[in-house]
Amino acid sequence: MTTADLAHKKCKSCEGGVSPLNPDEVTLLLGQLKDWHHQGDVITKNYEFKNYYQTMAFVNAVAWMAHREDHHPDMTVGYRKCRVDYSTHAVGGLSENDFICAAKVDALFEL
């Protein structure tokens, strides 16, 4: 599976009752993403921009995508930067949805 393959997938509804991904699954999926890092139960990436306007346009695009996928990241926003964190709270760890949305966020950044 590639980043493009992940970005073309759709998130599946997750209401809990499902186990989080195991370490091998996390490693495999993380290998499909560029510059994302695994920290505990979260995958995270920092994005940098030329100015505040570009930062906010990115944040709004991520919010729109997250709404469509019904899978929402935590974002920390600064003047020319944004950190995006994904975790699936309903499973208490990482799910495939986190990696699908991470690939979609990367695709937005490339636009």
C-alpha positions in Angstrom: 0.0 0.0 0.0 1.2 3.5 -0.8 0.4 7.0 0.5 -1.9 7.5 -2.6 -3.6 4.2 -1.8 -4.3 5.4 1.8 -5.5 8.8 0.6 -8.1 7.2 -1.7 -9.6 5.1 1.1 -12.6 6.2 3.1 -12.6 6.1 6.9 -14.9 3.5 8.5 -17.2 4.4 11.3 -15.5 3.5 14.6 -17.6 3.4 17.8 -15.2 1.3 19.8 -15.3 -2.4 20.6 -12.4 -2.8 18.2 -8.8 -3.3 19.2 -6.2 -0.7 18.2 -3.6 -1.6 15.6 -0.8 -3.7 16.9 2.9 -2.4 16.7 3.6 -4.3 13.5 0.5 -2.8 11.8 1.5 0.6 13.0 5.0 0.2 11.6 3.7 -1.0 8.3 1.2 1.8 7.8 3.6 4.5 9.1 6.1 3.4 6.4 3.6 4.6 3.8 3.6 8.1 5.2 6.3 10.8 4.8 7.7 12.5 8.0 4.9 11.3 10.3 6.1 10.1 13.7 4.6 7.6 16.1 4.5 8.8 19.8 2.6 6.5 22.1 -1.0 6.3 20.9 -0.6 9.1 18.4 0.8 9.8 15.0 2.0 13.3 14.5 3.5 15.7 11.8 4.6 19.3 11.7 3.8 21.5 8.7 5.4 24.9 8.0 4.0 27.7 5.9 5.1 31.0 4.4 2.6 33.1 6.4 -0.4 33.1 8.7 -2.9 33.1 5.8 -1.4 29.9 4.3 -1.4 28.3 7.8 -5.1 29.1 8.3 -6.1 28.0 4.8 -4.4 24.6 5.6 -6.2 24.4 9.0 -9.6 25.0 7.3 -8.9 22.5 4.6 -8.0 19.9 7.2 -11.2 20.7 9.1 -13.3 20.3 6.0 -11.6 16.9 5.1 -12.0 15.7 8.8 -15.7 16.6 8.7 -16.2 14.6 5.5 -14.3 11.6 6.9 -15.9 12.0 10.4 -12.4 11.5 11.9 -10.9 14.6 13.5 -7.3 15.4 14.5 -6.0 17.5 17.3 -4.2 20.5 15.7 -1.8 23.0 17.3 -1.6 26.1 15.3 1.0 28.9 15.3 1.8 31.8 13.0 3.5 29.8 10.3 3.1 26.2 11.5 0.6 23.6 12.4 1.1 20.3 14.1 -1.5 17.6 13.3 -2.0 14.7 15.7 -4.2 11.6 15.0 -5.4 8.9 17.4 -8.7 7.0 17.5 -10.0 7.7 21.0 -12.8 5.2 20.6 -10.3 2.3 20.4 -7.8 3.8 22.8 -4.9 3.9 20.2 -4.4 4.0 16.5 -6.7 2.7 13.8 -6.4 2.6 10.0 -8.5 5.7 10.0 -5.6 7.7 11.5 -3.4 6.7 8.6 -6.0 7.3 6.0 -6.6 10.8 7.2 -2.8 11.5 7.6 -2.4 10.6 3.9 -5.3 12.9 3.1 -3.7 15.8 5.1 -0.4 15.3 3.2 -2.4 15.4 -0.1 -3.9 18.8 1.0 -0.5 20.1 1.9 0.8 19.3 -1.6 -1.9 21.3 -3.3 
